[in-house]
Amino acid sequence: MKEESLTPLKEIIATLLSGGGLPFSLEDARIWEAWAQAMKGLSQCACPVSFQKGVLCVEVSEPIWMQELKFLENDIKGKLNHTLGETVIKKIEFRLRRG
């Protein structure tokens, strides 16, 4: 039986990072940190899933939360940008979490 060689984890990570395998840049990872800081009470019902071109996409657990958060979008955006120290988030899109 022929023994297969394993690909080192370092090579796998380098491939992911160079090929655009992540839904955000590493620089934008601070948005997730800002969400954790500024939106502590929402972690059970909503969490960011992607960020592109100033638009933060947030998955929400229940339709009622989606309605409430859409109403509060400007407040949430302001709080996150304040935590980040600059205007990074221009829009927030909320979508219902599947499953």
TAVENFEN-V454851 format. One record per run of one state. SS is the DSSP state (hx for helix, st for strand, lp for the rest). FROM is the first residue (numbers start at 1). TO is the last residue. If there is no record, write none. Layout:
ss=SS from=FROM to=TO
ss=SS from=FROM to=TO
This chain:
ss=lp from=1 to=8
ss=hx from=9 to=18
ss=lp from=19 to=25
ss=hx from=26 to=38
ss=lp from=39 to=39
ss=hx from=40 to=42
ss=lp from=43 to=45
ss=st from=46 to=52
ss=lp from=53 to=54
ss=st from=55 to=60
ss=lp from=61 to=62
ss=hx from=63 to=71
ss=lp from=72 to=72
ss=hx from=73 to=84
ss=lp from=85 to=90
ss=st from=91 to=96
ss=lp from=97 to=99
